[in-house]
Amino acid sequence: MICPPITYRGRVVKEDGIDPFKHPSVIEWHNYLFTEWRSKKRVALLLPCTEKKPYHNSPTHIIAESIVKDKVQLYSVSEPMLLVPREFEDCYPFSDYDYPPSKMTREEREEFVRLLTTALKVLESYHHHIIAVLPKHHFSVLSEASKLSGVKIELLPFGRLAFRSIKEASLKALKLSEGL
């Protein structure tokens, strides 16, 4: 497994008065995401991050991956990481950080939107279709970033039936990838 070249080490944890978006390893990741990361897959599916790490061990991610296999680029929408490609989920710092969305400040939310706006502009250059299925918090942040960036994202609500929502979004992403 090849991981992004993050040189700083230290656990990323949301605590009162500490902005994890400014953690040195998070800044290194953002710079890598904006300038180095590339995907050859034409369709991207954005899923919510999960309390369980790595994300691919969560039931919703298992469903998505079992459907799209390697035909669709999977990302996890995460504060403070922004977007985490499936390929890096086992890497530091993605496999071990703690940032409950409920602890996000207004300023951190604005920062999240601003940084996601940049990330979406980068992704748009290699993904023809971007689909996202997210719960309310991530849905609203990504929706705002999509509008600000001008990047079209098909946003699907997570809803009460998360497994069904993930399955439907995954099938849609797979179908789009097969049509390209």
Backbone as a ProteinNet text record, in pm:
[ID]
protein_1_A
[PRIMARY]
MICPPITYRGRVVKEDGIDPFKHPSVIEWHNYLFTEWRSKKRVALLLPCTEKKPYHNSPTHIIAESIVKDKVQLYSVSEPMLLVPREFEDCYPFSDYDYPPSKMTREEREEFVRLLTTALKVLESYHHHIIAVLPKHHFSVLSEASKLSGVKIELLPFGRLAFRSIKEASLKALKLSEGL
[TERTIARY]
84.9	0	89.9	58.6	131.8	46.8	106.4	35.8	86.9	6	54.7	172.5	265.5	386.3	362	301.1	275.5	394.2	468.4	589.3	562.4	465.8	436.3	354.8	382.7	304.7	246.6	138.9	69.8	-79.1	-147.9	-291.4	-371.5	-465.7	-554.7	-680.7	-702.8	-816.9	-881.5	-1013.3	-1086.4	-1101.6	-1046.3	-1060.5	-1100.3	-1156.4	-1196.2	-1077.9	-1101.5	-999.1	-894.4	-906	-809.1	-881.4	-826.9	-883.4	-806.9	-865	-794.8	-761.1	-831.1	-798	-657.9	-605.8	-474.2	-364	-398.6	-300.1	-199.3	-69.4	31.4	10.5	-29.8	-49.7	-173.8	-273.4	-394.3	-360.8	-282.4	-239.8	-157.4	-67.3	10.8	-81.9	-184.4	-279.4	-353.4	-403.5	-475.7	-387.1	-263	-171	-151.1	-137.7	-122.7	-249.9	-364.1	-492.3	-509.4	-473.6	-492.2	-391.9	-272.5	-167.3	-116.2	-127.8	-66.4	-164.9	-272.3	-365.5	-431.6	-441.7	-511.6	-586.9	-696.9	-773.2	-800.5	-795.5	-825.1	-970.3	-1042.1	-1182.1	-1269.2	-1361.6	-1442.6	-1561	-1596.4	-1710.1	-1660.5	-1707.9	-1673.1	-1800.4	-1789.8	-1898.7	-1846.3	-1911.6	-1873.4	-1965.5	-1903.6	-1975.6	-1938.5	-2019.1	-1983	-1868.4	-1789.3	-1689.9	-1766	-1694.9	-1760.2	-1680.2	-1747.4	-1677.6	-1577	-1615.7	-1528.5	-1421.9	-1296.9	-1187.3	-1110	-1057.6	-1077.6	-1221.9	-1262.3	-1402.5	-1452.7	-1366.4	-1411.9	-1454.8	-1436.3	-1485.5	-1628.3	-1683.6	-1820.8	-1919.6	-2036.2	-2134.4	-2174.4	-2191.5	-2233.5	-2124.6	-2001.2	-1891.5	-1871.3	-1895.9	-1886.9	-1989.3	-2110	-2214.2	-2169.9	-2124.9	-2084.2	-1971.1	-1870.4	-1754.9	-1791.5	-1884.6	-1924.6	-1998	-2057.7	-2131.3	-2040.7	-1965.9	-1886.7	-1751.7	-1707.4	-1577.4	-1469.4	-1395.2	-1288.5	-1323.8	-1451.1	-1493.7	-1526.5	-1547.6	-1586.5	-1490.1	-1449.2	-1361.8	-1444.5	-1411.3	-1480.1	-1399.4	-1471.6	-1413.9	-1500.6	-1438.4	-1512.9	-1503.1	-1618.6	-1622.8	-1597.6	-1496.9	-1451.3	-1402.8	-1438.4	-1373.6	-1267.8	-1149.9	-1091.5	-1020.2	-1033.2	-955	-1009.5	-1132.8	-1204.4	-1253.3	-1169.9	-1205	-1091.4	-1126.6	-1026.3	-1052.5	-961.3	-977	-970.6	-1048.7	-1052.7	-912.1	-826.2	-691.6	-607.4	-644	-563	-624.9	-737.9	-808	-727.7	-636.5	-555.7	-431.8	-411.1	-291.1	-312.4	-199.8	-201.9	-227.2	-308.2	-379.5	-524.2	-564.9	-705.9	-755.7	-666.6	-707.8	-720.2	-680.7	-682	-690.6	-811.1	-833.9	-972.6	-998.7	-1126.6	-1176.3	-1284.9	-1343.5	-1494.5	-1566	-1712.3	-1770.9	-1852.1	-1910.4	-1985.1	-2037.1	-2111.9	-2022.8	-1892.3	-1799.3	-1744	-1789	-1740.1	-1791.5	-1702.2	-1741.6	-1790.2	-1853.8	-1899.8	-1781.4	-1670.9	-1552	-1494.4	-1494.3	-1443.6	-1534.5	-1664	-1756	-1727.5	-1707.7	-1674.1	-1543.5	-1447	-1319.4	-1337.9	-1421.4	-1452.9	-1511.5	-1608.8	-1671.8	-1568.1	-1488.6	-1388.7	-1287.5	-1238.1	-1139.9	-1202.3	-1325.8	-1395.4	-1419.6	-1443.2	-1461.5	-1337.6	-1221.4	-1096.4	-1082.4	-1111.1	-1099.2	-1191.9	-1313.2	-1408.2	-1360.7	-1301	-1247.2	-1137.7	-1058	-953.4	-1017.1	-1112.3	-1176.1	-1247.5	-1305.2	-1381.1	-1294	-1164.7	-1076.8	-1059.4	-1088.9	-1076.3	-1198.4	-1300.5	-1424.6	-1534.9	-1593.8	-1703.6	-1834	-1851.2	-1971	-1927.6	-1989.6	-1966.2	-2102.2	-2117.2	-2240.8	-2205.7	-2292.3	-2269.8	-2396.6	-2381.4	-2493.6	-2447	-2508.9	-2457.4	-2568.9	-2539.6	-2635.2	-2638.7	-2733.4	-2763	-2641.2	-2557.2	-2443.2	-2352.1	-2303.7	-2214.5	-2287	-2414	-2494.4	-2496.1	-2521.3	-2529.7	-2393.2	-2287.5	-2153.1	-2113.8	-2135.2	-2098.3	-2184.7	-2310.7	-2400.3	-2351.2	-2313.9	-2263.2	-2131.5	-2041.7	-1914.2	-1936	-2033	-2064.5	-2112.6	-2199.4	-2249.5	-2137.7	-2053.8	-1944.3	-1840.6	-1817.2	-1715.2	-1767.4	-1899	-1956.6	-1944.3	-1904.2	-1888.7	-2021	-2071	-2199.5	-2180.8	-2258.1	-2258.6	-2402.6	-2425.2	-2558	-2563.8	-2633.4	-2643.1	-2767.8	-2747.8	-2858.6	-2866.3	-2986.1	-2998.1	-2974	-2914.3	-2885.6	-3015.2	-3102.8	-3232.6	-3224	-3338.6	-3346.5	-3300.7	-3307.6	-3269.8	-3132.3	-3030.9	-2894.4	-2846.7	-2873.4	-2824.3	-2885.9	-3015.4	-3082.4	-3029.6	-3010.8	-2959.1	-2820.8	-2734.3	-2598.4	-2604.2	-2689.2	-2702	-2748	-2852	-2904.8	-2801.6	-2730.8	-2628	-2514.2	-2476.2	-2368.4	-2407.9	-2530.5	-2578	-2581.9	-2623.3	-2626.5	-2485.2	-2390.5	-2250.7	-2193.7	-2222.1	-2173.1	-2229.2	-2357.4	-2421.9	-2359.7	-2333.9	-2268.4	-2129	-2054.6	-1918.8	-1916.6	-2015.7	-2023.4	-2067.9	-2133.5	-2178.6	-2073.8	-1960.6	-1855.4	-1755.5
-117.6	0	124.4	215.1	341.3	448.7	519.8	625.4	761.9	864.8	999.2	1035.5	1114.9	1146.7	1251.1	1208.6	1296.7	1279.5	1385.2	1373.6	1398.2	1485.1	1514.9	1400.7	1364	1262.1	1322.9	1269.4	1319.1	1303.7	1249.2	1220.4	1348.6	1345	1457.5	1435.6	1524.5	1511.7	1648.7	1652.8	1776.9	1795.7	1906.7	1944.7	2091.3	2135.4	2274.8	2366.7	2464	2563	2517.7	2396.7	2345.5	2321.6	2377.7	2363.4	2253.5	2134.2	2024.8	2054.2	2147.9	2184.8	2244.6	2293.9	2356.3	2261.6	2137.2	2037.2	2019.1	2013.3	2003.5	1886.8	1770.4	1657.7	1678.2	1746.7	1775.1	1875.3	1976.2	2073.3	2003.5	1912.7	1837	1756.4	1692.8	1615	1705.2	1817.2	1907.4	1947.8	1982.9	2021.6	1907.6	1786.3	1669.7	1648.3	1654.2	1636.5	1739	1863.1	1971.8	1967.7	1911.4	1922.4	1789.6	1680.6	1555	1442.3	1434.2	1322	1324.1	1206.8	1190.6	1058	1056.4	933.5	916.7	794.4	765.8	724.9	714.1	672.5	793	774.5	886	920.4	830.2	852.5	844.7	938.7	940	927.3	852.4	839	884.7	987.1	1043.2	988.2	929.4	869.4	943.4	930.1	995.6	922.4	998.7	933.7	857.5	775.2	693.9	700.8	673.8	669.5	554.6	445.6	328.1	354.5	330.6	351.8	221.7	191.8	264.4	252.7	351	361.8	235.6	171.8	56.1	-62.6	-53.3	-157.6	-131.8	-16.8	13.2	-54.2	-92.4	-162.9	-85.3	46.4	122.8	123.2	134.2	133.3	-5.9	-108	-244.9	-263.9	-211.8	-222	-150.3	-25.7	52.7	-16.3	-60.4	-122.8	-254.1	-329.7	-457.2	-435.4	-318.8	-288.7	-227.6	-125.8	-53.1	-119.3	-205.5	-272.6	-168.5	-184.9	-89.4	0.5	7.7	84.3	229.9	261.7	396.1	440.2	566.8	619.9	650	585.6	611.5	712	809.5	906.4	910.3	939.3	966.2	1115.7	1178.1	1319.4	1327.3	1405.1	1404	1540.7	1575.8	1689.5	1633.6	1675.2	1785.3	1742.4	1615.3	1564.2	1604.1	1651.7	1690.8	1567.5	1513.3	1395.5	1294.6	1172.8	1068.2	960.1	942.1	833.7	697.8	605.4	470.4	411.9	439.7	383.8	423.3	532.8	584.4	562.7	496.5	484.9	416.8	328.9	259.2	338.7	452.2	532.7	634.5	678.8	792.5	918.3	1011.5	1020.5	972	916.7	883.1	767.3	677.5	557.7	581.1	699.5	721.9	870.7	923.2	1061.5	1068.9	1176.6	1188.7	1332.3	1350.8	1483.8	1467.8	1457.7	1447.6	1575.6	1563.7	1682.2	1772.9	1716.3	1795.9	1898	1878	1969.8	2077.6	2076.6	2173.8	2314.1	2410.9	2549.9	2611.7	2726.5	2797.7	2830.7	2874.5	2909.1	2786	2672.9	2549.7	2503.1	2521.9	2485.7	2569.4	2700.3	2788.9	2745.4	2706.3	2658.7	2528.8	2439.8	2313.7	2340.9	2429.7	2463.7	2523	2616.3	2683.3	2582.3	2494.3	2395.5	2290.9	2250.9	2156.3	2218	2347.8	2417.2	2397.7	2413.2	2392.2	2246.3	2154.4	2011.6	1971.3	2024.1	1989.1	2037.6	2154.6	2206.1	2113.6	2057.7	1963.6	1834.5	1779.7	1654.8	1665.9	1780.8	1800.7	1777.3	1797.9	1784.4	1638.7	1541	1402.4	1315.1	1364.7	1287.4	1354.1	1278.2	1330.5	1340.4	1251.2	1250.5	1236.1	1317.4	1306.9	1291.5	1183.3	1154.2	1149.7	1203.1	1199.6	1154.9	1067.1	1026.3	1047	1147.4	1195.4	1228.8	1216.6	1263.6	1416.5	1471.3	1615.4	1705.9	1683.8	1772.9	1779.2	1664.3	1661.1	1704.6	1671.3	1710.3	1862.3	1933.6	2080	2143.2	2089.9	2142.6	2121.7	2000.1	1970.7	2048.2	2063.8	2141.3	2285.2	2344.2	2480.9	2490	2394.6	2394.2	2374.5	2292.1	2269.2	2398.1	2469.1	2596.3	2698.4	2709.3	2806.9	2773.4	2645.5	2603.4	2598.6	2587.4	2569.5	2426.4	2335.1	2194.5	2121.9	2060.3	1990.5	1855.8	1839.1	1713.1	1667.3	1542.8	1486.5	1446	1527.1	1504.3	1424.1	1311.3	1225.6	1221.4	1234.8	1231.2	1090.7	1085.8	960.5	896.3	980.7	932.8	840.4	791.3	701.6	560.7	528.3	394.2	401.8	417.6	440.9	331.7	206.7	97.4	102.9	131.8	141.6	261.4	375	495.8	470.6	406	375.6	278.7	178.1	80.7	148.6	232.7	300.5	394.6	470.7	561.6	484	372	289.2	229.7	181.3	126.2	234.4	353.5	465.2	498.4	505.7	535.7	428.2	301.6	190.4	199.9	225.3	236.9	349.5	462.6	574.8	536.4	465.5	427.2	330	245.2	149.6	213.4	328.6	400.1	490.6	508.5	597.1	521.8
0	0	0	-89.7	-96.9	-31.2	63.3	136.2	91.8	110.4	77.3	168.4	117.9	194.7	303.4	410.8	525.4	620.9	642.5	724.9	872.3	903.8	1043.7	1102.2	1224.9	1294.6	1421.2	1465.3	1583.9	1561.3	1657.1	1642.3	1624.4	1532.6	1505.9	1589.1	1685.3	1775.9	1792.2	1783.5	1807.2	1957.3	2005.3	2145.9	2150.3	2262.5	2276.5	2247.7	2162.2	2131.7	2031.2	1979.9	1882.5	1749.8	1642.9	1509.2	1434.5	1420.2	1352	1205.4	1143.3	1005.1	996.4	1108.9	1112.4	1162.7	1189.2	1232	1117.1	1147.1	1040.6	943.3	992.2	900.9	813.2	865.5	787.4	676.5	708.3	606.5	497.8	538.5	439.9	348.3	408.3	327.2	229	275.4	185.7	68	95.4	-12.6	-111.6	-60.2	-148	-231.1	-167.2	-236.7	-348	-320.7	-418	-532.8	-509.2	-611.7	-667.4	-593.4	-635.7	-665.5	-588.9	-602.5	-740	-802.2	-929	-927.1	-1000	-1017.8	-1166.7	-1213.4	-1353.8	-1373.8	-1264.3	-1273.6	-1307.4	-1399.7	-1450.8	-1361.6	-1270.9	-1180.8	-1036.4	-955.4	-812.6	-729.9	-622	-526.3	-391.2	-336.5	-207.1	-99.8	2.2	114.1	242	346.1	471.8	541	615.6	700.2	808.2	878.8	980.8	1110.4	1218.3	1346.7	1346.1	1282.2	1272	1165.8	1202.2	1108.7	1094.5	977.7	853.3	805.2	726.8	684.1	614.3	537	458.8	544.6	675.5	765.9	813.4	779.6	822.1	727.2	776.7	692.3	566	577.2	458.5	351.3	392.8	295.3	235.5	313.8	261.6	150.3	170	66.8	-60.1	-46.3	-163.5	-239.2	-167.4	-232.6	-300	-241.2	-301.5	-434.4	-450.7	-574.2	-679.8	-644.4	-745	-773.3	-683.6	-694.9	-723.5	-831	-862.2	-980.9	-1014.6	-1132.3	-1101.6	-974.1	-931.3	-821.8	-827.5	-722.9	-599	-489	-362.8	-281.3	-224.1	-131.8	-6.1	105.2	228	254.3	277.5	312.9	462.7	500.1	638.2	683	805.4	866.2	958.8	951.1	875.9	747.8	708.2	594.9	458	451.5	329.9	255.8	167.7	89.4	101.8	140.4	157.3	53.8	-42.7	-140.4	-70.6	-119.6	-62	-48.9	-145.5	-147.4	-26	39.9	150.6	288.8	295.9	424	533.9	497.3	598.1	638.8	575.8	599.3	711.1	766.7	859.6	777.4	822.1	948.4	941.8	828.1	805.3	890.9	924.5	997.4	1147.8	1193.9	1338.1	1371.5	1362.5	1404.2	1468	1539.3	1607.8	1598.2	1523.2	1505.2	1491.7	1604	1595.7	1533.8	1429.8	1366.2	1464.1	1570.6	1669.2	1739.8	1735.3	1801.8	1708	1583.5	1486.2	1518.6	1518.2	1541.8	1410.7	1419.7	1300.4	1209.4	1268.7	1191.8	1121	1190.6	1130.2	1017	1031.2	923.1	798.8	818.8	706.2	640.2	722.2	671.3	592.1	642.6	575.7	437.6	430.5	302.2	206.1	255	169.8	113.5	199	154.2	61.4	89.8	1	-136.1	-139.5	-266.5	-354	-296	-369.1	-411.7	-321.1	-351.9	-467	-468	-573.9	-709.6	-714.7	-841.7	-895	-805.7	-846.5	-898	-825	-864.6	-998.6	-1023.2	-1146.6	-1270.3	-1257.3	-1373.6	-1417.9	-1333.8	-1377.4	-1353.4	-1288.8	-1273.9	-1356.6	-1447.7	-1530	-1452.5	-1357.7	-1273.4	-1127.4	-1042.5	-898.8	-832	-759.8	-687.4	-539.2	-456.8	-312.2	-242.3	-146.5	-61.3	82.1	146.9	274.9	373.4	503.5	604.6	606.5	680.4	677.3	689.9	789.5	812	690	644.5	529.3	402.1	391.4	275.5	261.2	371.9	364.2	336.2	395.9	372.1	225.5	174.3	35.9	-62.8	-32.5	-118.3	-131.7	-19.4	-20.6	-99.2	-78.2	-150.6	-300.6	-336.3	-477	-543.4	-476	-530.5	-545.1	-443.4	-447.3	-554.6	-576	-672.5	-815.2	-830	-962.7	-1012.9	-925.3	-962	-938.2	-1043.9	-1034.3	-963.6	-858.8	-784.1	-771.7	-799.4	-776.7	-630	-551.7	-407	-375.3	-309.2	-270.4	-118.6	-63.4	83.2	136.6	252.4	321.9	369.5	424.1	469	589.2	627.8	743.7	710.3	581.6	538	472.5	553.9	505.9	411.2	445.4	361.2	222	216.1	86.3	8	75.3	8.8	-50.4	27	-19.7	-138.6	-128.6	-237.5	-366.2	-357.7	-476.3	-537.7	-454.4	-505.2	-570.4	-510.3	-564.8	-699.9	-709.2	-836.6	-944.7	-908.6	-1003.4	-1050.3	-957.3	-991.6	-1083.7	-1052.5	-1133.8	-1275.5	-1286.7	-1417.4	-1499.6	-1434.4	-1504.4	-1551.3	-1466.8	-1504.2	-1621.3	-1629.5	-1739.3	-1870.4	-1859.4	-1978.6	-2040	-1971.8	-2024.1	-2109.9
[MASK]
++++++++++++++++++++++++++++++++++++++++++++++++++++++++++++++++++++++++++++++++++++++++++++++++++++++++++++++++++++++++++++++++++++++++++++++++++++++++++++++++++++++++++++++++++++

